[in-house]
């Protein structure tokens, strides 16, 4: 935190790059909602998602340190188990942010609202996460920050959108069958965590050599999300 305060220009550049990415994608996905949600609730959801980042980072560090002490992984060498645990933390916090800010309120009155609010929370989470990462990159070499911003725009941010939409669609399909909601949420979170962990695993395993392949799969996932939105709309429209 002290390093961020001591480098105001880099801080502004990182925050601008991180949040601009989030807002661009947010505008895109909000167009999928035939009946737009209240802006203040959307903003609250976005902010709640961003606020979840420091909490998740602290908890992830605690899990990492605890695992080191228990000999579950070596320093700087995360295992698949650690990636799963980190994914559980991040997906759990994103869901919690959306639930606290919107899904428990009367504004959640249509099936399509669920993926909209989950994606909004995910984009808030991704925005601040991207800002932190961009600050580290900008601190080393400013030009690299633009490359990293582009990679985050087409890669990690989209991953957050896909995993959040999985949970959102799971909730949407239980909109008229609330007795199945808890089961659907659990199933959606399970799939989201699995996809999140696998994405990070293949990125780390390939060392950057298989970025194109992994990002291609992510883009395919975005196409599936778009098609799923059309299906959700048909539930009541």
C-alpha positions as CSV (number, residue, x, y, z in Angstrom):
1,X,0.0,0.0,0.0
2,X,2.8,2.4,0.8
3,X,4.4,1.8,-2.6
4,X,1.1,2.7,-4.2
5,X,0.9,6.0,-2.3
6,X,4.5,6.8,-3.2
7,X,3.9,6.4,-6.9
8,X,0.7,8.5,-7.6
9,X,1.2,8.5,-11.4
10,X,1.5,4.8,-11.6
11,X,-1.4,4.3,-9.2
12,X,-3.7,6.5,-11.4
13,X,-2.5,4.6,-14.6
14,X,-3.1,1.2,-13.0
15,X,-6.5,2.2,-11.5
16,X,-7.6,3.7,-14.8
17,X,-6.5,0.7,-16.8
18,X,-8.1,-1.8,-14.4
19,X,-11.4,-0.1,-14.0
20,X,-11.7,1.0,-17.6
21,X,-11.6,-2.6,-18.6
22,X,-14.3,-3.5,-16.1
23,X,-16.6,-0.6,-17.2
24,X,-16.2,-1.5,-20.9
25,X,-17.3,-5.0,-20.3
26,X,-20.1,-3.9,-17.9
27,X,-21.7,-1.7,-20.6
28,X,-21.5,-4.6,-23.0
29,X,-23.3,-7.1,-20.8
30,X,-25.9,-4.7,-19.4
31,X,-27.3,-4.5,-23.0
32,X,-28.4,-8.1,-22.5
33,X,-31.0,-7.1,-20.0
34,X,-34.3,-6.1,-21.6
35,X,-35.4,-4.4,-18.4
36,X,-32.3,-2.5,-17.1
37,X,-31.6,-2.7,-13.3
38,X,-31.4,0.4,-11.1
39,X,-28.1,2.1,-11.7
40,X,-27.5,2.6,-8.0
41,X,-27.9,-1.1,-7.3
42,X,-25.6,-2.0,-10.2
43,X,-23.0,0.4,-8.9
44,X,-23.4,-1.0,-5.4
45,X,-22.9,-4.5,-6.8
46,X,-19.8,-3.4,-8.8
47,X,-18.3,-1.7,-5.7
48,X,-19.1,-4.7,-3.5
49,X,-17.3,-6.9,-6.0
50,X,-14.3,-4.6,-5.9
51,X,-14.4,-4.5,-2.1
52,X,-14.2,-8.3,-2.0
53,X,-10.7,-8.2,-3.6
54,X,-8.7,-7.2,-0.5
55,X,-10.6,-9.7,1.6
56,X,-10.0,-12.5,-0.8
57,X,-6.3,-11.6,-1.1
58,X,-5.9,-11.7,2.7
59,X,-7.6,-15.1,2.9
60,X,-5.6,-16.5,0.0
61,X,-2.4,-15.4,1.7
62,X,-3.5,-17.1,4.9
63,X,-4.3,-20.3,3.0
64,X,-1.0,-20.2,1.1
65,X,1.0,-19.6,4.4
66,X,-0.9,-22.4,6.2
67,X,-0.2,-24.8,3.3
68,X,3.5,-23.9,3.4
69,X,3.7,-24.7,7.1
70,X,1.9,-28.0,6.5
71,X,4.2,-28.9,3.6
72,X,1.3,-29.1,1.1
73,X,3.3,-27.0,-1.5
74,X,6.7,-25.4,-1.9
75,X,7.3,-21.6,-1.9
76,X,6.4,-20.1,-5.2
77,X,5.2,-23.4,-6.6
78,X,1.4,-23.6,-6.2
79,X,-0.2,-27.0,-6.6
80,X,-3.5,-27.7,-8.2
81,X,-5.0,-28.0,-4.7
82,X,-3.9,-24.5,-3.9
83,X,-5.4,-23.2,-7.2
84,X,-8.7,-24.9,-6.3
85,X,-8.7,-23.3,-2.8
86,X,-7.9,-19.9,-4.2
87,X,-10.7,-20.3,-6.8
88,X,-13.1,-21.3,-4.0
89,X,-12.3,-18.1,-2.2
90,X,-12.6,-15.8,-5.2
91,X,-15.8,-17.4,-6.6
92,X,-17.3,-17.4,-3.1
93,X,-16.6,-13.7,-2.5
94,X,-18.0,-12.7,-6.0
95,X,-21.2,-14.6,-5.2
96,X,-21.3,-13.1,-1.7
97,X,-20.9,-9.6,-3.1
98,X,-23.7,-10.1,-5.7
99,X,-26.0,-11.7,-3.1
100,X,-25.4,-9.0,-0.5
101,X,-25.8,-6.1,-2.9
102,X,-28.7,-7.3,-5.1
103,X,-29.9,-10.8,-5.1
104,X,-31.4,-10.7,-1.6
105,X,-33.3,-7.5,-2.4
106,X,-36.6,-6.9,-4.2
107,X,-34.7,-5.8,-7.3
108,X,-34.0,-9.4,-8.2
109,X,-37.4,-9.9,-9.8
110,X,-36.6,-11.6,-13.1
111,X,-34.5,-14.7,-14.0
112,X,-32.1,-12.7,-16.2
113,X,-31.2,-10.4,-13.2
114,X,-29.2,-13.2,-11.6
115,X,-26.4,-13.4,-14.3
116,X,-26.5,-9.6,-14.7
117,X,-25.8,-9.0,-11.0
118,X,-23.2,-11.9,-10.8
119,X,-21.3,-10.5,-13.8
120,X,-21.5,-7.0,-12.4
121,X,-19.9,-8.1,-9.1
122,X,-17.3,-10.1,-11.1
123,X,-16.4,-7.1,-13.1
124,X,-15.9,-5.0,-10.0
125,X,-13.7,-7.8,-8.6
126,X,-11.7,-8.0,-11.8
127,X,-11.4,-4.2,-12.0
128,X,-9.6,-3.9,-8.7
129,X,-7.6,-7.1,-9.2
130,X,-6.4,-5.8,-12.6
131,X,-5.5,-2.5,-11.0
132,X,-3.3,-4.2,-8.4
133,X,-1.6,-6.3,-11.1
134,X,-1.1,-3.4,-13.5
135,X,0.5,-1.4,-10.7
136,X,3.1,-4.1,-10.2
137,X,3.7,-4.3,-14.0
138,X,3.9,-0.5,-14.5
139,X,6.4,-0.3,-11.6
140,X,8.8,-2.5,-13.6
141,X,8.3,-1.2,-17.1
142,X,5.5,1.2,-18.1
143,X,5.1,-0.2,-21.6
144,X,4.5,-3.7,-20.4
145,X,1.4,-2.4,-18.6
146,X,-0.4,-1.8,-21.8
147,X,0.3,-5.4,-23.0
148,X,-0.8,-6.8,-19.6
149,X,-3.9,-4.7,-19.7
150,X,-4.8,-6.2,-23.1
151,X,-4.2,-9.7,-21.9
152,X,-6.3,-9.1,-18.8
153,X,-9.0,-7.6,-21.0
154,X,-9.3,-10.7,-23.2
155,X,-8.2,-13.3,-20.7
156,X,-8.6,-13.1,-16.9
157,X,-11.5,-10.6,-17.0
158,X,-13.4,-12.8,-19.3
159,X,-12.7,-15.8,-17.0
160,X,-14.3,-13.9,-14.2
161,X,-17.3,-13.2,-16.4
162,X,-17.7,-16.8,-17.4
163,X,-17.4,-18.3,-14.0
164,X,-19.8,-15.7,-12.5
165,X,-22.3,-16.3,-15.3
166,X,-22.3,-20.0,-14.5
167,X,-23.5,-19.2,-11.0
168,X,-25.9,-16.6,-12.3
169,X,-27.5,-18.9,-14.8
170,X,-27.8,-21.6,-12.1
171,X,-29.8,-19.2,-10.0
172,X,-31.8,-18.0,-13.0
173,X,-33.0,-21.5,-13.8
174,X,-34.3,-21.9,-10.3
175,X,-36.1,-18.5,-10.3
176,X,-39.6,-20.2,-10.4
177,X,-38.4,-23.2,-8.4
178,X,-36.9,-21.7,-5.2
179,X,-36.8,-25.1,-3.6
180,X,-34.0,-26.0,-6.0
181,X,-32.0,-22.7,-5.5
182,X,-29.6,-23.9,-2.9
183,X,-28.7,-27.0,-5.0
184,X,-28.4,-24.9,-8.1
185,X,-26.1,-22.4,-6.4
186,X,-23.9,-25.2,-5.0
187,X,-23.7,-26.8,-8.5
188,X,-22.9,-23.5,-10.2
189,X,-20.2,-22.6,-7.7
190,X,-18.7,-26.1,-8.1
191,X,-18.5,-25.7,-11.9
192,X,-17.2,-22.1,-11.6
193,X,-14.4,-23.2,-9.2
194,X,-13.4,-26.1,-11.4
195,X,-13.2,-23.9,-14.5
196,X,-11.3,-21.1,-12.6
197,X,-8.7,-23.6,-11.2
198,X,-8.2,-25.3,-14.5
199,X,-7.7,-22.0,-16.3
200,X,-5.0,-20.9,-13.8
201,X,-3.4,-24.4,-13.9
202,X,-3.0,-24.4,-17.7
203,X,-1.7,-20.8,-17.7
204,X,1.0,-21.7,-15.0
205,X,1.8,-25.0,-16.5
206,X,2.4,-23.6,-20.0
207,X,4.4,-20.7,-18.8
208,X,2.8,-18.4,-21.3
209,X,3.4,-20.7,-24.3
210,X,-0.2,-21.9,-24.5
211,X,-1.9,-18.5,-23.9
212,X,-3.5,-18.6,-27.4
213,X,-5.0,-22.0,-26.8
214,X,-6.3,-21.1,-23.3
215,X,-7.7,-17.7,-24.4
216,X,-9.4,-19.4,-27.4
217,X,-11.3,-21.6,-25.0
218,X,-12.2,-18.6,-22.9
219,X,-13.6,-16.8,-26.0
220,X,-15.6,-19.9,-26.8
221,X,-17.0,-19.7,-23.3
222,X,-18.1,-16.1,-23.9
223,X,-20.0,-17.2,-27.0
224,X,-21.7,-19.8,-24.8
225,X,-22.6,-17.1,-22.3
226,X,-24.1,-14.9,-25.0
227,X,-26.2,-17.8,-26.2
228,X,-27.3,-18.7,-22.7
229,X,-28.5,-15.1,-22.1
230,X,-30.8,-15.6,-25.1
231,X,-32.1,-18.8,-23.6
232,X,-32.7,-17.2,-20.2
233,X,-34.7,-14.4,-21.8
234,X,-37.1,-16.9,-23.3
235,X,-38.1,-18.1,-19.8
236,X,-40.5,-15.1,-19.5
237,X,-40.0,-13.1,-22.7
